[in-house]
Amino acid sequence: MVGLAAPAEAATSATATFSKPSDWGSGFEGRWTVKNTGTTTLSSWTVEWDFPAGTTVTSAWDADVTGSANHWTGKNKTWNGTLAPGASVTFGFNGTGSGSPSGCKLNGASCDGGPSVPGDALPSAPGTPTASNITNTAVTLNWSAATDDKGIKNYDVFRNGTKVATVTGTSYTNTGLTAGTDYSYTVQARDTIDQVGPVSGARAVRTTGGSTDPGTPGTGSKIKLGYFTEWGVYDRNYHVKNIVSSGSASKITHINYSFGNVTGGKCVMGDAYAATDKAYTADQAVDGVADTWDQPLRGNFNQLRKLKAANPNIKVLWSFGGWTWSGGFTDAVKNPTAFAQSCYDLIEDPRWADVFDGIDLDWEYPNSCGLSCDASGPNAFKNMMQAMRAKFGPNYLVTAAVTADGSAGGKIEQTDYAGAAQYMNWFNVMTYDFFGSFNAAGPTAPHSPLTSYTGIPQQGFTSADAIAKFKAQGVPAAKLLLGIGFYGRGWTGVTQAAPGGTATGAAPGTYEAGIEDYKVLKNTCPPTGTIAGTSYSKCGSNWWSYDTPATVAGKMAWAKQQGLGGAFFWDFTGDTANGELVTAISNGLQ
């Protein structure tokens, strides 16, 4: 292994310390922090360690992590290898198992900067905290002490994976909490040279008061949410009744009605005719009863009301923004309180207030670029969600569709999603559209890869990387939903069957070049292979990637293993008449 310098020099110039900021039972998040403690600049770094059998790394960020048997190595990226004196850098990973690292080396020498390997032992894990004196806004935690060969200096206390306090004793009272809210607490010890040991077991706490709404993840059932598009009632001829006739109504828990517009600093109607005025005949209606000319509410809203009457398990949220209408958020969040009031006034209009159980805000993307660019700052999204929760109260669902850009320095890192999470029920992580014919020449790649693979065009553009990034930021796993696209993305002019081929442009599609529904592709271009947890196909010179019931089943198993709150999909119109993909999601989340 090539290090920056000889071991004797490296031993006195840098340290590497390990922490485990979160543990969700079946796995954990680990972090290594490399610090230059010398007087000269480091130009590269390599951290090595051993895990016991059964503990492995599954994904990593901000370093190239590889393993052989039980030995693991993390090497700097091209952009974070240089460390000035006193500077530090952190890289992280998700792992499975319960073991702790041992035998740590940094550039071939001891990770604690001493002359021996492995150096000063890490502290042990503190005992799992106990919880007492739980109120609407506070909880007292106690834990048994950790041990260390040189002594314990203090303890870091983590709430939902984010450090909230450092204390010298073995108890802590956390105040300022929200009533009726689920929290998870862990504790980690520091020794006298600030080495951190393994994190304790997690203690779940629910504050008293508030809402016990079963629509919130974490109460035992998984969220199964589908987007219903307002414009789908036209060319696509897909209506609320189709949710029933396909058998999907009994297999979902939530519907996002999309989209309302965001303009002039307010929530406003999208297509008022489709939403509230379009007249339905008896054969088109959910209950077989035709609309009359003088009834106060028709259109999709009235059909959703009928759907909920027959299926009380379903909750409906009104989604605002989306790709086309996200530009309005920049002005709206300049006064988040007024924006929240406008949304409340629209959704709670007496003509349709009973239809909706929540609001979903699809901002693509805060403090970053989508169809247009936004520079509202990292706190704008959090401030918006805080205002929404304050206005709508504890019993209303407040959610958002969010980026899945897990790349280093990417969109997830531009916004305080963890700060917003405390006010929200969940995030719809849009784990699709990573690759497509918007890059007309290719290379061909699956648009919704679950994991990375050799030759992927952009590191970090996978579901696993996105979920890991949100968890690392401090968003609870139970507030993350995995996204499934009910469509494929494709290229034409392709000669190579495997991913990575060149192309000449977008493959033809029914409604848009480069995009086609699953219900079409399953017959016109059946899968010829799978990669990264999703399928691909080549038929003639066209190359497509899309999810099938089999790949959806695999993704649902992964979502459960990760402790996610469930899954969502875009959108109902891409599924078969008998709801194959909805069925796969429902069965996979049982």
Buried (B, 14 or more C-beta within 10 A) or exposed (E): EEBBBEBEBBBBBBBBBBBBBBBBEEBBBBBBBBBBBBEEEBEBBBBBBBBEEEBBBBBBBBBBBEEEEBEBBBBBBEEBBBBEEEEBBBBBBBBBBBBBBBBBBBBBBBBBBBEEBBBBBBBBBBBBBEBEEBEEBBBBBBBBBBBBEEEBBBBBBBBBBBBBBEBEEBBBEBEEBBBBBBBBBBBBBBBEBEBBBBBBBBBEBBBBBBBEBEBBBBEEBBBBBBBBBBBBBEEBEBBBBBBBEBBBBEBBBBBBBBBBBBBEBBBBBBBEEBBBBBBBEEEBBBBEEEBEEEEEBBBBBBBBBBBBEEBEBBBBBBBBBBEEBBBBBBBBBEBBBEBBBBBBEBBBBEEBEBBBBBBBBBBBBBBBEBEEEBEBBBBBBBBBBBBBBEBBEBEBBBBBBBBBBBBBEBBBBBBBBBBBBBBBBBBBBBBBBBBBBEEBEBBBBBBBBBBBBEEBBBBBBBBBBBBBBBBBBBBBBBBBBBBBBBBBBBBBBBEBEEBBBEBEBBBEBEEEBBBBBBBBBBEEBEBBEBBBBBBBBBBEEBBBBBBBBEBBBBBBEBBBEBBBBBBBBBBBBBBBEEBBBBBBBBEBBE
